[in-house]
Amino acid sequence: MKVVIAGGHGKIALILEKLLAERGHSVAGLVRNPAYAADLAEAGAETIVLDLEKATVSELAGHLAGADAVVFAAGAGAGSGSARKETVDRDAAVLLADAAEAAGVGRYLLVSAMGDHLRADPADFEQEFGIYMRAKAAAEDAVRARSNPRATIVRPGLLNNDPGTGRVNLGDRTGTGPIPRADVSAVLLALLEDPRLDGRTVEVIGGTTPIVDALDTLAGA
């Protein structure tokens, strides 16, 4: 399987790249800064230097040729300002979907955010976090509406850098809770290797169920 990850130098992406490479998959990361190439190479990933805030659909599609799946793990990040919440968290996610469709990529995993179901509260929209959540919600809506690529949306809980446990609570709704980034990456790997949840929106937090068992349970629900 060939996978291209937008936001290829992020913490979740670097772990996922390493997991994919260890499983024998081909993986590439999209980054803005060529200085990140060494970190991606260490993780076993090819580096594609491209600024998603400036790229066209055709430019990005050219880099996705032959891919089986794309993962959107990019984010403007804390302190980036309201405007970049929209140009990265919303617009770049939609751009990746447009380019994936143009390149014939069939699968799309969007790393979203838990709590975007609160988007109907206009009071949140006056704050930077509310703008971020609205951008994530808009990205979800845009990719979910497509039949191609088929999108799976993953909403993790409160991210931390604790060691992964390999055990999670995975469901349509889980409630809030912490989860190591390593476990989010492991869930993404499981979803890429097992397409039964394609087209679903799932939430994930730390839990007690092994990831493969949690996926089996949800797929049968």
C-alpha positions in Angstrom: 0.0 0.0 0.0 1.2 3.5 -0.8 0.1 6.3 1.6 0.7 10.0 1.4 0.4 12.0 4.6 -0.3 15.8 4.7 1.4 17.3 7.6 4.2 14.8 7.4 6.4 16.2 10.1 3.7 16.3 12.8 4.0 14.1 15.8 1.2 11.8 14.8 2.4 11.7 11.2 6.0 10.8 12.1 4.9 7.9 14.3 2.4 6.7 11.6 5.2 6.9 8.9 7.4 4.7 11.0 4.6 2.2 11.6 3.7 2.0 7.9 7.3 1.6 6.9 7.9 -1.2 9.4 4.8 -3.0 8.0 6.3 -2.8 4.5 4.1 -0.1 3.1 5.4 2.8 1.0 4.8 6.2 2.7 5.5 9.8 1.8 5.0 12.9 3.8 4.0 16.3 2.5 5.9 19.1 4.3 6.6 22.8 3.6 10.2 22.8 5.0 12.8 20.8 3.2 14.8 20.7 6.4 12.4 18.1 7.7 13.6 15.5 5.2 16.1 13.9 7.6 13.4 13.3 10.2 11.1 11.7 7.6 13.9 9.6 6.2 14.6 8.3 9.8 10.9 7.3 10.0 11.2 5.5 6.7 9.2 8.0 4.6 9.9 9.9 1.4 9.7 13.7 1.6 7.5 15.7 -0.7 8.1 19.4 -0.3 4.9 21.4 -1.0 3.1 24.3 0.6 -0.5 23.2 0.9 -1.5 26.9 1.4 -0.2 27.8 -2.0 -0.4 24.6 -4.1 -3.0 24.0 -6.8 -5.1 20.9 -7.1 -3.1 19.8 -10.2 0.3 20.3 -8.4 -0.8 18.2 -5.4 -2.5 15.6 -7.6 0.8 15.0 -9.4 2.4 14.0 -6.1 -0.5 11.6 -5.2 -0.3 9.6 -8.4 -0.3 5.9 -7.6 -1.3 6.3 -3.9 -3.8 4.0 -2.4 -4.7 6.4 0.4 -4.0 9.8 1.8 -4.0 11.0 5.4 -4.7 14.6 6.5 -2.7 15.1 9.7 -1.8 18.7 9.1 -2.7 21.6 11.4 -2.0 25.3 11.8 -1.1 24.7 15.4 -1.4 26.7 18.5 -0.7 30.4 18.2 -1.0 30.4 14.4 -3.8 32.9 14.3 -7.4 32.7 13.1 -6.7 33.0 9.4 -4.5 29.9 9.3 -7.0 27.9 11.1 -9.1 28.3 7.9 -6.3 28.1 5.3 -4.8 24.9 6.8 -7.3 23.1 9.0 -10.2 23.7 6.5 -8.9 24.7 3.0 -5.8 22.4 2.9 -8.0 19.4 4.0 -10.4 20.1 1.1 -7.5 20.6 -1.3 -6.2 17.2 -0.4 -9.6 15.7 -1.1 -9.8 17.5 -4.5 -6.3 16.4 -5.4 -7.0 12.8 -4.3 -10.1 12.7 -6.5 -8.1 14.1 -9.4 -5.4 11.5 -8.9 -7.7 8.6 -8.5 -6.9 7.9 -4.9 -9.8 5.9 -3.4 -9.3 6.4 0.4 -8.9 9.5 2.7 -8.3 9.5 6.4 -9.0 12.9 8.1 -7.6 13.5 11.5 -10.1 15.9 13.0 -11.0 17.1 16.5 -13.3 15.9 19.1 -16.1 18.4 20.0 -16.9 19.8 16.6 -20.5 18.7 17.2 -20.5 21.9 19.4 -20.2 24.0 16.2 -23.8 25.1 16.5 -22.9 27.3 19.4 -22.2 30.7 17.9 -20.5 32.0 21.1 -17.6 29.7 20.4 -17.0 31.2 17.0 -15.8 34.5 18.6 -12.8 32.8 20.0 -9.8 31.3 18.2 -10.7 27.8 19.4 -14.2 28.3 18.1 -12.8 29.3 14.7 -10.6 26.2 14.8 -13.5 23.9 15.5 -15.6 25.6 12.8 -12.8 25.0 10.4 -12.5 21.3 11.4 -16.3 20.9 11.0 -16.3 22.5 7.6 -13.4 20.2 6.5 -15.4 17.2 7.8 -18.5 18.2 5.9 -16.6 18.8 2.7 -14.8 15.4 2.7 -17.8 13.5 4.1 -20.0 14.7 1.2 -17.8 12.9 -1.4 -18.2 9.5 -2.8 -14.6 9.6 -4.0 -12.3 9.5 -2.3 -14.2 7.7 0.5 -13.4 9.5 3.7 -12.9 8.1 7.2 -12.9 10.8 9.9 -11.0 10.2 13.1 -11.7 12.4 16.1 -9.1 11.8 18.9 -9.5 13.0 22.4 -7.0 15.1 24.4 -3.6 14.3 22.8 -0.5 13.7 25.0 3.0 12.3 24.4 2.7 9.4 26.8 3.9 6.0 25.6 1.3 4.2 23.5 -0.6 1.4 25.2 -2.2 -0.3 22.2 -5.5 -0.1 24.0 -8.3 2.3 23.2 -12.0 3.2 23.4 -13.1 3.5 19.8 -16.7 4.3 18.9 -19.1 6.6 17.1 -19.2 8.6 20.3 -16.8 8.0 23.2 -17.0 11.0 25.4 -13.9 13.1 26.1 -10.6 11.7 27.5 -6.9 11.6 26.9 -5.0 9.5 24.4 -1.3 9.2 23.5 -0.4 10.3 20.0 1.2 6.9 19.5 -2.1 5.2 20.0 -3.8 7.6 17.5 -1.1 6.7 15.0 -1.7 3.0 15.7 -5.4 3.4 15.1 -4.8 5.2 11.8 -2.5 2.3 10.8 -5.3 -0.2 11.7 -7.8 1.8 9.7 -5.5 2.0 6.7 -4.9 -1.8 6.7 -8.6 -2.7 7.4 -11.1 -0.8 5.2 -14.2 -1.9 7.1 -14.7 1.5 8.7 -14.3 3.4 5.5 -16.8 6.2 5.3 -17.4 6.3 9.0 -16.8 9.0 11.6 -15.2 7.6 14.7 -13.9 9.0 18.0 -11.0 7.5 20.0 -9.7 8.0 23.5 -7.5 5.9 25.7 -9.2 2.7 26.9 -8.7 -1.0 27.7 -9.6 -2.7 24.5 -6.8 -3.7 22.1 -7.0 -1.7 18.9 -7.7 -4.6 16.5 -10.5 -5.8 18.9 -12.0 -2.3 19.1 -12.0 -2.1 15.4 -13.7 -5.5 15.0 -16.4 -4.5 17.5 -17.1 -1.2 15.8 -17.1 -2.7 12.4 -19.7 -5.2 13.5 -21.9 -2.6 15.1 
